[in-house]
Amino acid sequence: MDHPQPSYLEFVQAAVNSSPFYRHMGMRVESCGDGRSRFIMEAGESLTNIYGSLHGGSLASLIDSACGLALASRLDATEMAVTVDLNIKYLRPVYPGRLAATGQVIYRGKIVGVEEAEIHQENGELLAKGTAVHVISRRTS
């Protein structure tokens, strides 16, 4: 299987980093390639729940993004993937600050990809783990 050219990965990384959603979430791609990704999230108070900790949905977005981008680094420019299953284990409350998520592909088939990701605090403490399943298809346009 051909792996994406660096220019394609650079395009994907730039597209993610310029996306309004990712900017709103305080997320940016630090690296991606060879079935792996790393996101940084500057999680602000706008992402907190009524208890002052980060809303689980913001962490789910980070896990989903780390998994999806890891898989994107194993797709070619004619393919796309969408999440069909996301499973997250929240290990402790998470408060605003800088977080890092790493994702990696654990299986890449013709129509399905399976990935895993972890979120850590700056001090290295593990905060959440997750897995995602993506369906891979050809782009139509």
N, CA, C and O atoms as a GROMACS GRO file, in nm:
protein
  564
    1MET      N    1   0.084  -0.118   0.000
    1MET     CA    2   0.000   0.000   0.000
    1MET      C    3   0.089   0.124   0.000
    1MET      O    4   0.188   0.132   0.073
    2ASP      N    5   0.052   0.219  -0.082
    2ASP     CA    6   0.123   0.346  -0.085
    2ASP      C    7   0.086   0.428   0.037
    2ASP      O    8  -0.030   0.429   0.080
    3HIS      N    9   0.184   0.495   0.092
    3HIS     CA   10   0.158   0.586   0.204
    3HIS      C   11   0.151   0.727   0.150
    3HIS      O   12   0.213   0.758   0.048
    4PRO      N   13   0.077   0.814   0.218
    4PRO     CA   14   0.062   0.951   0.168
    4PRO      C   15   0.196   1.020   0.150
    4PRO      O   16   0.290   0.999   0.227
    5GLN      N   17   0.202   1.103   0.048
    5GLN     CA   18   0.319   1.185   0.026
    5GLN      C   19   0.325   1.292   0.134
    5GLN      O   20   0.221   1.333   0.185
    6PRO      N   21   0.445   1.338   0.170
    6PRO     CA   22   0.455   1.443   0.272
    6PRO      C   23   0.370   1.565   0.239
    6PRO      O   24   0.315   1.627   0.330
    7SER      N   25   0.359   1.602   0.112
    7SER     CA   26   0.280   1.719   0.078
    7SER      C   27   0.132   1.699   0.114
    7SER      O   28   0.065   1.793   0.155
    8TYR      N   29   0.082   1.576   0.099
    8TYR     CA   30  -0.056   1.547   0.137
    8TYR      C   31  -0.072   1.558   0.288
    8TYR      O   32  -0.169   1.616   0.336
    9LEU      N   33   0.022   1.502   0.363
    9LEU     CA   34   0.016   1.512   0.510
    9LEU      C   35   0.027   1.657   0.556
    9LEU      O   36  -0.041   1.698   0.650
   10GLU      N   37   0.112   1.735   0.490
   10GLU     CA   38   0.123   1.877   0.523
   10GLU      C   39  -0.009   1.948   0.495
   10GLU      O   40  -0.051   2.034   0.572
   11PHE      N   41  -0.076   1.912   0.385
   11PHE     CA   42  -0.206   1.970   0.352
   11PHE      C   43  -0.308   1.935   0.459
   11PHE      O   44  -0.382   2.023   0.504
   12VAL      N   45  -0.314   1.808   0.501
   12VAL     CA   46  -0.409   1.766   0.604
   12VAL      C   47  -0.381   1.838   0.734
   12VAL      O   48  -0.474   1.888   0.799
   13GLN      N   49  -0.256   1.845   0.773
   13GLN     CA   50  -0.221   1.913   0.899
   13GLN      C   51  -0.260   2.060   0.893
   13GLN      O   52  -0.316   2.113   0.990
   14ALA      N   53  -0.233   2.128   0.783
   14ALA     CA   54  -0.269   2.269   0.770
   14ALA      C   55  -0.420   2.287   0.772
   14ALA      O   56  -0.471   2.382   0.832
   15ALA      N   57  -0.493   2.196   0.707
   15ALA     CA   58  -0.640   2.205   0.705
   15ALA      C   59  -0.698   2.189   0.844
   15ALA      O   60  -0.788   2.262   0.884
   16VAL      N   61  -0.646   2.094   0.919
   16VAL     CA   62  -0.695   2.073   1.057
   16VAL      C   63  -0.663   2.196   1.142
   16VAL      O   64  -0.749   2.245   1.214
   17ASN      N   65  -0.540   2.244   1.134
   17ASN     CA   66  -0.500   2.357   1.219
   17ASN      C   67  -0.573   2.486   1.185
   17ASN      O   68  -0.582   2.576   1.268
   18SER      N   69  -0.626   2.497   1.063
   18SER     CA   70  -0.698   2.619   1.027
   18SER      C   71  -0.850   2.604   1.043
   18SER      O   72  -0.924   2.700   1.020
   19SER      N   73  -0.896   2.487   1.081
   19SER     CA   74  -1.040   2.461   1.097
   19SER      C   75  -1.097   2.541   1.214
   19SER      O   76  -1.038   2.542   1.322
   20PRO      N   77  -1.212   2.607   1.194
   20PRO     CA   78  -1.275   2.681   1.304
   20PRO      C   79  -1.304   2.593   1.426
   20PRO      O   80  -1.289   2.639   1.539
   21PHE      N   81  -1.346   2.468   1.404
   21PHE     CA   82  -1.374   2.379   1.517
   21PHE      C   83  -1.250   2.357   1.602
   21PHE      O   84  -1.255   2.372   1.724
   22TYR      N   85  -1.139   2.321   1.538
   22TYR     CA   86  -1.017   2.293   1.612
   22TYR      C   87  -0.964   2.418   1.681
   22TYR      O   88  -0.914   2.411   1.794
   23ARG      N   89  -0.975   2.532   1.616
   23ARG     CA   90  -0.933   2.657   1.681
   23ARG      C   91  -1.020   2.686   1.802
   23ARG      O   92  -0.969   2.726   1.906
   24HIS      N   93  -1.153   2.666   1.789
   24HIS     CA   94  -1.245   2.686   1.902
   24HIS      C   95  -1.209   2.595   2.019
   24HIS      O   96  -1.214   2.637   2.135
   25MET      N   97  -1.172   2.472   1.990
   25MET     CA   98  -1.139   2.375   2.094
   25MET      C   99  -0.999   2.396   2.151
   25MET      O  100  -0.962   2.333   2.251
   26GLY      N  101  -0.920   2.483   2.089
   26GLY     CA  102  -0.783   2.504   2.135
   26GLY      C  103  -0.690   2.391   2.095
   26GLY      O  104  -0.587   2.368   2.159
   27MET      N  105  -0.726   2.318   1.988
   27MET     CA  106  -0.649   2.203   1.944
   27MET      C  107  -0.566   2.236   1.821
   27MET      O  108  -0.608   2.311   1.733
   28ARG      N  109  -0.447   2.177   1.816
   28ARG     CA  110  -0.365   2.189   1.697
   28ARG      C  111  -0.283   2.061   1.680
   28ARG      O  112  -0.248   1.993   1.778
   29VAL      N  113  -0.253   2.030   1.557
   29VAL     CA  114  -0.171   1.913   1.526
   29VAL      C  115  -0.026   1.949   1.550
   29VAL      O  116   0.023   2.050   1.500
   30GLU      N  117   0.040   1.867   1.627
   30GLU     CA  118   0.184   1.885   1.646
   30GLU      C  119   0.260   1.799   1.546
   30GLU      O  120   0.362   1.841   1.492
   31SER      N  121   0.209   1.677   1.520
   31SER     CA  122   0.273   1.590   1.421
   31SER      C  123   0.176   1.483   1.374
   31SER      O  124   0.081   1.447   1.444
   32CYS      N  125   0.200   1.434   1.254
   32CYS     CA  126   0.125   1.319   1.204
   32CYS      C  127   0.207   1.251   1.095
   32CYS      O  128   0.279   1.317   1.020
   33GLY      N  129   0.194   1.121   1.089
   33GLY     CA  130   0.264   1.044   0.987
   33GLY      C  131   0.284   0.901   1.031
   33GLY      O  132   0.292   0.872   1.150
   34ASP      N  133   0.291   0.811   0.933
   34ASP     CA  134   0.319   0.670   0.957
   34ASP      C  135   0.225   0.608   1.060
   34ASP      O  136   0.267   0.529   1.145
   35GLY      N  137   0.096   0.645   1.052
   35GLY     CA  138  -0.003   0.583   1.140
   35GLY      C  139  -0.006   0.638   1.281
   35GLY      O  140  -0.063   0.576   1.371
   36ARG      N  141   0.055   0.754   1.302
   36ARG     CA  142   0.057   0.815   1.434
   36ARG      C  143   0.022   0.963   1.425
   36ARG      O  144   0.040   1.026   1.321
   37SER      N  145  -0.028   1.015   1.536
   37SER     CA  146  -0.055   1.159   1.541
   37SER      C  147  -0.032   1.209   1.683
   37SER      O  148  -0.032   1.132   1.780
   38ARG      N  149  -0.013   1.339   1.692
   38ARG     CA  150  -0.001   1.404   1.823
   38ARG      C  151  -0.070   1.539   1.814
   38ARG      O  152  -0.038   1.622   1.728
   39PHE      N  153  -0.166   1.560   1.902
   39PHE     CA  154  -0.239   1.686   1.915
   39PHE      C  155  -0.203   1.752   2.046
   39PHE      O  156  -0.176   1.684   2.146
   40ILE      N  157  -0.203   1.883   2.045
   40ILE     CA  158  -0.193   1.962   2.168
   40ILE      C  159  -0.326   2.035   2.183
   40ILE      O  160  -0.382   2.085   2.085
   41MET      N  161  -0.376   2.040   2.306
   41MET     CA  162  -0.500   2.113   2.332
   41MET      C  163  -0.475   2.210   2.447
   41MET      O  164  -0.439   2.170   2.558
   42GLU      N  165  -0.494   2.336   2.417
   42GLU     CA  166  -0.491   2.440   2.521
   42GLU      C  167  -0.635   2.454   2.568
   42GLU      O  168  -0.711   2.537   2.517
   43ALA      N  169  -0.672   2.373   2.665
   43ALA     CA  170  -0.811   2.364   2.709
   43ALA      C  171  -0.844   2.479   2.803
   43ALA      O  172  -0.790   2.490   2.913
   44GLY      N  173  -0.934   2.564   2.758
   44GLY     CA  174  -0.972   2.680   2.836
   44GLY      C  175  -1.100   2.659   2.915
   44GLY      O  176  -1.163   2.553   2.907
   45GLU      N  177  -1.137   2.759   2.990
   45GLU     CA  178  -1.257   2.750   3.074
   45GLU      C  179  -1.385   2.738   2.992
   45GLU      O  180  -1.486   2.690   3.043
   46SER      N  181  -1.382   2.779   2.865
   46SER     CA  182  -1.501   2.767   2.782
   46SER      C  183  -1.539   2.621   2.757
   46SER      O  184  -1.648   2.594   2.708
   47LEU      N  185  -1.451   2.527   2.789
   47LEU     CA  186  -1.477   2.385   2.768
   47LEU      C  187  -1.515   2.312   2.897
   47LEU      O  188  -1.523   2.189   2.899
   48THR      N  189  -1.537   2.386   3.005
   48THR     CA  190  -1.566   2.322   3.133
   48THR      C  191  -1.715   2.293   3.151
   48THR      O  192  -1.801   2.353   3.087
   49ASN      N  193  -1.741   2.198   3.240
   49ASN     CA  194  -1.879   2.165   3.275
   49ASN      C  195  -1.920   2.243   3.402
   49ASN      O  196  -1.847   2.332   3.445
   50ILE      N  197  -2.033   2.210   3.458
   50ILE     CA  198  -2.082   2.284   3.576
   50ILE      C  199  -1.996   2.262   3.700
   50ILE      O  200  -2.010   2.336   3.798
   51TYR      N  201  -1.907   2.163   3.698
   51TYR     CA  202  -1.820   2.135   3.813
   51TYR      C  203  -1.682   2.198   3.799
   51TYR      O  204  -1.599   2.188   3.890
   52GLY      N  205  -1.657   2.262   3.686
   52GLY     CA  206  -1.528   2.327   3.664
   52GLY      C  207  -1.424   2.240   3.598
   52GLY      O  208  -1.314   2.287   3.567
   53SER      N  209  -1.455   2.113   3.575
   53SER     CA  210  -1.362   2.027   3.502
   53SER      C  211  -1.402   2.028   3.354
   53SER      O  212  -1.511   2.073   3.320
   54LEU      N  213  -1.314   1.979   3.269
   54LEU     CA  214  -1.344   1.978   3.127
   54LEU      C  215  -1.461   1.886   3.098
   54LEU      O  216  -1.471   1.777   3.154
   55HIS      N  217  -1.549   1.931   3.010
   55HIS     CA  218  -1.662   1.849   2.967
   55HIS      C  219  -1.607   1.727   2.895
   55HIS      O  220  -1.512   1.737   2.818
   56GLY      N  221  -1.667   1.612   2.920
   56GLY     CA  222  -1.621   1.488   2.857
   56GLY      C  223  -1.624   1.494   2.706
   56GLY      O  224  -1.544   1.428   2.639
   57GLY      N  225  -1.716   1.573   2.650
   57GLY     CA  226  -1.723   1.586   2.505
   57GLY      C  227  -1.598   1.650   2.446
   57GLY      O  228  -1.560   1.618   2.333
   58SER      N  229  -1.536   1.741   2.521
   58SER     CA  230  -1.413   1.802   2.469
   58SER      C  231  -1.300   1.700   2.465
   58SER      O  232  -1.219   1.701   2.373
   59LEU      N  233  -1.295   1.612   2.565
   59LEU     CA  234  -1.193   1.506   2.565
   59LEU      C  235  -1.225   1.402   2.456
   59LEU      O  236  -1.134   1.348   2.392
   60ALA      N  237  -1.354   1.375   2.436
   60ALA     CA  238  -1.392   1.283   2.329
   60ALA      C  239  -1.350   1.338   2.193
   60ALA      O  240  -1.303   1.263   2.107
   61SER      N  241  -1.366   1.468   2.173
   61SER     CA  242  -1.323   1.530   2.047
   61SER      C  243  -1.173   1.515   2.028
   61SER      O  244  -1.126   1.491   1.916
   62LEU      N  245  -1.098   1.529   2.135
   62LEU     CA  246  -0.953   1.517   2.126
   62LEU      C  247  -0.912   1.373   2.093
   62LEU      O  248  -0.826   1.352   2.008
   63ILE      N  249  -0.974   1.276   2.158
   63ILE     CA  250  -0.945   1.134   2.129
   63ILE      C  251  -0.984   1.102   1.984
   63ILE      O  252  -0.906   1.040   1.910
   64ASP      N  253  -1.105   1.143   1.944
   64ASP     CA  254  -1.153   1.116   1.808
   64ASP      C  255  -1.059   1.178   1.705
   64ASP      O  256  -1.029   1.116   1.603
   65SER      N  257  -1.014   1.299   1.731
   65SER     CA  258  -0.926   1.368   1.636
   65SER      C  259  -0.789   1.301   1.628
   65SER      O  260  -0.734   1.285   1.519
   66ALA      N  261  -0.734   1.261   1.741
   66ALA     CA  262  -0.604   1.194   1.741
   66ALA      C  263  -0.612   1.060   1.666
   66ALA      O  264  -0.521   1.025   1.591
   67CYS      N  265  -0.721   0.988   1.687
   67CYS     CA  266  -0.740   0.861   1.615
   67CYS      C  267  -0.760   0.886   1.466
   67CYS      O  268  -0.696   0.821   1.383
   68GLY      N  269  -0.846   0.980   1.433
   68GLY     CA  270  -0.876   1.007   1.293
   68GLY      C  271  -0.756   1.055   1.214
   68GLY      O  272  -0.736   1.014   1.100
   69LEU      N  273  -0.676   1.142   1.274
   69LEU     CA  274  -0.560   1.191   1.203
   69LEU      C  275  -0.452   1.084   1.190
   69LEU      O  276  -0.381   1.080   1.089
   70ALA      N  277  -0.439   0.998   1.289
   70ALA     CA  278  -0.345   0.887   1.276
   70ALA      C  279  -0.383   0.802   1.156
   70ALA      O  280  -0.297   0.762   1.077
   71LEU      N  281  -0.513   0.774   1.142
   71LEU     CA  282  -0.558   0.696   1.026
   71LEU      C  283  -0.540   0.774   0.897
   71LEU      O  284  -0.499   0.718   0.796
   72ALA      N  285  -0.570   0.903   0.899
   72ALA     CA  286  -0.554   0.985   0.778
   72ALA      C  287  -0.412   0.977   0.724
   72ALA      O  288  -0.390   0.988   0.604
   73SER      N  289  -0.315   0.960   0.813
   73SER     CA  290  -0.176   0.950   0.768
   73SER      C  291  -0.148   0.819   0.696
   73SER      O  292  -0.041   0.804   0.636
   74ARG      N  293  -0.241   0.726   0.700
   74ARG     CA  294  -0.227   0.598   0.629
   74ARG      C  295  -0.322   0.588   0.510
   74ARG      O  296  -0.330   0.483   0.446
   75LEU      N  297  -0.395   0.695   0.479
   75LEU     CA  298  -0.484   0.698   0.364
   75LEU      C  299  -0.415   0.766   0.248
   75LEU      O  300  -0.320   0.843   0.267
   76ASP      N  301  -0.462   0.739   0.126
   76ASP     CA  302  -0.412   0.817   0.015
   76ASP      C  303  -0.510   0.930  -0.015
   76ASP      O  304  -0.617   0.936   0.045
   77ALA      N  305  -0.473   1.016  -0.104
   77ALA     CA  306  -0.552   1.138  -0.131
   77ALA      C  307  -0.690   1.108  -0.189
   77ALA      O  308  -0.774   1.197  -0.194
   78THR      N  309  -0.714   0.984  -0.235
   78THR     CA  310  -0.846   0.950  -0.290
   78THR      C  311  -0.939   0.890  -0.184
   78THR      O  312  -1.055   0.862  -0.214
   79GLU      N  313  -0.889   0.870  -0.062
   79GLU     CA  314  -0.967   0.806   0.042
   79GLU      C  315  -1.010   0.905   0.150
   79GLU      O  316  -0.949   1.010   0.168
   80MET      N  317  -1.116   0.868   0.219
   80MET     CA  318  -1.162   0.943   0.335
   80MET      C  319  -1.210   0.842   0.439
   80MET      O  320  -1.235   0.726   0.407
   81ALA      N  321  -1.222   0.886   0.562
   81ALA     CA  322  -1.268   0.797   0.669
   81ALA      C  323  -1.359   0.874   0.764
   81ALA      O  324  -1.336   0.992   0.792
   82VAL      N  325  -1.462   0.806   0.811
   82VAL     CA  326  -1.553   0.866   0.909
   82VAL      C  327  -1.564   0.774   1.029
   82VAL      O  328  -1.562   0.652   1.017
   83THR      N  329  -1.577   0.835   1.145
   83THR     CA  330  -1.589   0.760   1.270
   83THR      C  331  -1.725   0.692   1.277
   83THR      O  332  -1.828   0.756   1.255
   84VAL      N  333  -1.725   0.563   1.308
   84VAL     CA  334  -1.850   0.491   1.329
   84VAL      C  335  -1.862   0.436   1.471
   84VAL      O  336  -1.969   0.392   1.512
   85ASP      N  337  -1.753   0.440   1.547
   85ASP     CA  338  -1.756   0.396   1.685
   85ASP      C  339  -1.646   0.466   1.762
   85ASP      O  340  -1.533   0.477   1.714
   86LEU      N  341  -1.679   0.515   1.881
   86LEU     CA  342  -1.582   0.583   1.966
   86LEU      C  343  -1.606   0.538   2.109
   86LEU      O  344  -1.718   0.545   2.159
   87ASN      N  345  -1.501   0.491   2.174
   87ASN     CA  346  -1.511   0.441   2.311
   87ASN      C  347  -1.405   0.511   2.394
   87ASN      O  348  -1.288   0.511   2.357
   88ILE      N  349  -1.446   0.569   2.507
   88ILE     CA  350  -1.353   0.645   2.589
   88ILE      C  351  -1.362   0.601   2.734
   88ILE      O  352  -1.470   0.576   2.787
   89LYS      N  353  -1.247   0.591   2.796
   89LYS     CA  354  -1.237   0.567   2.940
   89LYS      C  355  -1.178   0.693   3.003
   89LYS      O  356  -1.063   0.728   2.980
   90TYR      N  357  -1.261   0.761   3.082
   90TYR     CA  358  -1.216   0.880   3.155
   90TYR      C  359  -1.156   0.832   3.286
   90TYR      O  360  -1.224   0.768   3.366
   91LEU      N  361  -1.030   0.863   3.309
   91LEU     CA  362  -0.960   0.807   3.425
   91LEU      C  363  -0.959   0.899   3.546
   91LEU      O  364  -0.944   0.852   3.659
   92ARG      N  365  -0.974   1.028   3.524
   92ARG     CA  366  -0.978   1.125   3.635
   92ARG      C  367  -1.032   1.256   3.584
   92ARG      O  368  -1.034   1.280   3.464
   93PRO      N  369  -1.077   1.343   3.674
   93PRO     CA  370  -1.123   1.475   3.629
   93PRO      C  371  -1.008   1.550   3.563
   93PRO      O  372  -0.892   1.538   3.603
   94VAL      N  373  -1.042   1.629   3.462
   94VAL     CA  374  -0.942   1.705   3.388
   94VAL      C  375  -0.980   1.852   3.396
   94VAL      O  376  -1.096   1.888   3.376
   95TYR      N  377  -0.883   1.936   3.426
   95TYR     CA  378  -0.908   2.079   3.443
   95TYR      C  379  -0.839   2.157   3.332
   95TYR      O  380  -0.747   2.106   3.268
   96PRO      N  381  -0.883   2.280   3.310
   96PRO     CA  382  -0.823   2.360   3.202
   96PRO      C  383  -0.670   2.361   3.211
   96PRO      O  384  -0.611   2.364   3.319
   97GLY      N  385  -0.609   2.359   3.096
   97GLY     CA  386  -0.463   2.359   3.086
   97GLY      C  387  -0.420   2.295   2.955
   97GLY      O  388  -0.502   2.270   2.867
   98ARG      N  389  -0.293   2.270   2.945
   98ARG     CA  390  -0.236   2.213   2.823
   98ARG      C  391  -0.239   2.060   2.831
   98ARG      O  392  -0.188   2.001   2.926
   99LEU      N  393  -0.300   1.999   2.730
   99LEU     CA  394  -0.310   1.854   2.721
   99LEU      C  395  -0.244   1.807   2.593
   99LEU      O  396  -0.233   1.882   2.496
  100ALA      N  397  -0.199   1.683   2.593
  100ALA     CA  398  -0.142   1.622   2.472
  100ALA      C  399  -0.214   1.490   2.447
  100ALA      O  400  -0.235   1.411   2.539
  101ALA      N  401  -0.250   1.468   2.322
  101ALA     CA  402  -0.311   1.341   2.283
  101ALA      C  403  -0.228   1.277   2.174
  101ALA      O  404  -0.189   1.342   2.077
  102THR      N  405  -0.203   1.149   2.190
  102THR     CA  406  -0.132   1.074   2.088
  102THR      C  407  -0.224   0.965   2.037
  102THR      O  408  -0.292   0.898   2.114
  103GLY      N  409  -0.225   0.947   1.906
  103GLY     CA  410  -0.307   0.844   1.845
  103GLY      C  411  -0.222   0.754   1.759
  103GLY      O  412  -0.119   0.795   1.706
  104GLN      N  413  -0.267   0.629   1.744
  104GLN     CA  414  -0.196   0.538   1.655
  104GLN      C  415  -0.294   0.438   1.596
  104GLN      O  416  -0.392   0.397   1.658
  105VAL      N  417  -0.264   0.399   1.473
  105VAL     CA  418  -0.344   0.299   1.402
  105VAL      C  419  -0.303   0.162   1.454
  105VAL      O  420  -0.184   0.129   1.461
  106ILE      N  421  -0.404   0.081   1.492
  106ILE     CA  422  -0.372  -0.056   1.532
  106ILE      C  423  -0.418  -0.158   1.427
  106ILE      O  424  -0.376  -0.273   1.429
  107TYR      N  425  -0.504  -0.113   1.335
  107TYR     CA  426  -0.544  -0.197   1.222
  107TYR      C  427  -0.591  -0.106   1.109
  107TYR      O  428  -0.668  -0.013   1.131
  108ARG      N  429  -0.543  -0.135   0.987
  108ARG     CA  430  -0.587  -0.060   0.869
  108ARG      C  431  -0.620  -0.162   0.762
  108ARG      O  432  -0.531  -0.218   0.698
  109GLY      N  433  -0.750  -0.185   0.743
  109GLY     CA  434  -0.794  -0.274   0.638
  109GLY      C  435  -0.838  -0.195   0.516
  109GLY      O  436  -0.810  -0.076   0.505
  110LYS      N  437  -0.907  -0.262   0.424
  110LYS     CA  438  -0.955  -0.194   0.303
  110LYS      C  439  -1.072  -0.102   0.332
  110LYS      O  440  -1.084   0.004   0.271
  111ILE      N  441  -1.161  -0.143   0.426
  111ILE     CA  442  -1.279  -0.059   0.452
  111ILE      C  443  -1.293  -0.019   0.599
  111ILE      O  444  -1.384   0.057   0.633
  112VAL      N  445  -1.207  -0.067   0.686
  112VAL     CA  446  -1.216  -0.034   0.828
  112VAL      C  447  -1.077  -0.003   0.882
  112VAL      O  448  -0.978  -0.068   0.848
  113GLY      N  449  -1.072   0.099   0.968
  113GLY     CA  450  -0.951   0.130   1.043
  113GLY      C  451  -0.985   0.131   1.192
  113GLY      O  452  -1.094   0.173   1.230
  114VAL      N  453  -0.893   0.084   1.274
  114VAL     CA  454  -0.911   0.084   1.418
  114VAL      C  455  -0.788   0.154   1.478
  114VAL      O  456  -0.674   0.124   1.443
  115GLU      N  457  -0.816   0.249   1.568
  115GLU     CA  458  -0.708   0.328   1.626
  115GLU      C  459  -0.728   0.338   1.777
  115GLU      O  460  -0.836   0.310   1.830
  116GLU      N  461  -0.621   0.378   1.845
  116GLU     CA  462  -0.629   0.404   1.988
  116GLU      C  463  -0.558   0.535   2.017
  116GLU      O  464  -0.469   0.577   1.943
  117ALA      N  465  -0.598   0.599   2.127
  117ALA     CA  466  -0.537   0.726   2.165
  117ALA      C  467  -0.535   0.739   2.316
  117ALA      O  468  -0.612   0.676   2.388
  118GLU      N  469  -0.445   0.823   2.363
  118GLU     CA  470  -0.434   0.857   2.505
  118GLU      C  471  -0.421   1.008   2.518
  118GLU      O  472  -0.365   1.075   2.432
  119ILE      N  473  -0.475   1.058   2.628
  119ILE     CA  474  -0.459   1.200   2.662
  119ILE      C  475  -0.378   1.207   2.791
  119ILE      O  476  -0.405   1.137   2.888
  120HIS      N  477  -0.276   1.294   2.789
  120HIS     CA  478  -0.189   1.314   2.905
  120HIS      C  479  -0.185   1.462   2.942
  120HIS      O  480  -0.199   1.549   2.856
  121GLN      N  481  -0.164   1.489   3.070
  121GLN     CA  482  -0.133   1.624   3.114
  121GLN      C  483   0.012   1.653   3.082
  121GLN      O  484   0.088   1.562   3.048
  122GLU      N  485   0.050   1.780   3.094
  122GLU     CA  486   0.190   1.817   3.068
  122GLU      C  487   0.288   1.738   3.154
  122GLU      O  488   0.398   1.708   3.110
  123ASN      N  489   0.248   1.704   3.276
  123ASN     CA  490   0.338   1.631   3.366
  123ASN      C  491   0.344   1.482   3.333
  123ASN      O  492   0.413   1.406   3.402
  124GLY      N  493   0.272   1.438   3.229
  124GLY     CA  494   0.276   1.299   3.186
  124GLY      C  495   0.164   1.213   3.243
  124GLY      O  496   0.151   1.096   3.205
  125GLU      N  497   0.084   1.267   3.334
  125GLU     CA  498  -0.022   1.189   3.396
  125GLU      C  499  -0.128   1.150   3.292
  125GLU      O  500  -0.177   1.234   3.217
  126LEU      N  501  -0.162   1.021   3.289
  126LEU     CA  502  -0.262   0.970   3.196
  126LEU      C  503  -0.402   1.011   3.244
  126LEU      O  504  -0.438   0.987   3.359
  127LEU      N  505  -0.479   1.074   3.154
  127LEU     CA  506  -0.611   1.126   3.189
  127LEU      C  507  -0.725   1.047   3.127
  127LEU      O  508  -0.829   1.030   3.190
  128ALA      N  509  -0.708   0.999   3.005
  128ALA     CA  510  -0.813   0.927   2.933
  128ALA      C  511  -0.751   0.842   2.824
  128ALA      O  512  -0.644   0.873   2.771
  129LYS      N  513  -0.820   0.734   2.792
  129LYS     CA  514  -0.781   0.644   2.683
  129LYS      C  515  -0.903   0.617   2.598
  129LYS      O  516  -1.015   0.618   2.648
  130GLY      N  517  -0.882   0.593   2.471
  130GLY     CA  518  -0.996   0.562   2.386
  130GLY      C  519  -0.957   0.485   2.263
  130GLY      O  520  -0.840   0.475   2.225
  131THR      N  521  -1.060   0.430   2.200
  131THR     CA  522  -1.044   0.364   2.072
  131THR      C  523  -1.150   0.417   1.976
  131THR      O  524  -1.257   0.462   2.017
  132ALA      N  525  -1.119   0.410   1.849
  132ALA     CA  526  -1.213   0.453   1.746
  132ALA      C  527  -1.210   0.353   1.631
  132ALA      O  528  -1.108   0.289   1.604
  133VAL      N  529  -1.324   0.341   1.565
  133VAL     CA  530  -1.336   0.262   1.443
  133VAL      C  531  -1.383   0.357   1.335
  133VAL      O  532  -1.478   0.433   1.354
  134HIS      N  533  -1.315   0.354   1.222
  134HIS     CA  534  -1.350   0.437   1.106
  134HIS      C  535  -1.382   0.350   0.986
  134HIS      O  536  -1.320   0.245   0.966
  135VAL      N  537  -1.479   0.393   0.908
  135VAL     CA  538  -1.506   0.330   0.780
  135VAL      C  539  -1.432   0.411   0.674
  135VAL      O  540  -1.440   0.534   0.670
  136ILE      N  541  -1.359   0.341   0.589
  136ILE     CA  542  -1.278   0.401   0.485
  136ILE      C  543  -1.352   0.388   0.351
  136ILE      O  544  -1.402   0.280   0.318
  137SER      N  545  -1.358   0.496   0.278
  137SER     CA  546  -1.423   0.491   0.147
  137SER      C  547  -1.348   0.583   0.050
  137SER      O  548  -1.261   0.660   0.090
  138ARG      N  549  -1.385   0.573  -0.076
  138ARG     CA  550  -1.326   0.661  -0.180
  138ARG      C  551  -1.400   0.793  -0.181
  138ARG      O  552  -1.521   0.797  -0.163
  139ARG      N  553  -1.327   0.900  -0.201
  139ARG     CA  554  -1.390   1.031  -0.217
  139ARG      C  555  -1.467   1.031  -0.348
  139ARG      O  556  -1.425   0.972  -0.447
  140THR      N  557  -1.581   1.099  -0.346
  140THR     CA  558  -1.663   1.106  -0.468
  140THR      C  559  -1.640   1.235  -0.545
  140THR      O  560  -1.682   1.246  -0.660
  141SER      N  561  -1.574   1.332  -0.484
  141SER     CA  562  -1.548   1.456  -0.557
  141SER      C  563  -1.407   1.502  -0.537
  141SER      O  564  -1.367   1.605  -0.591
   0.00000   0.00000   0.00000
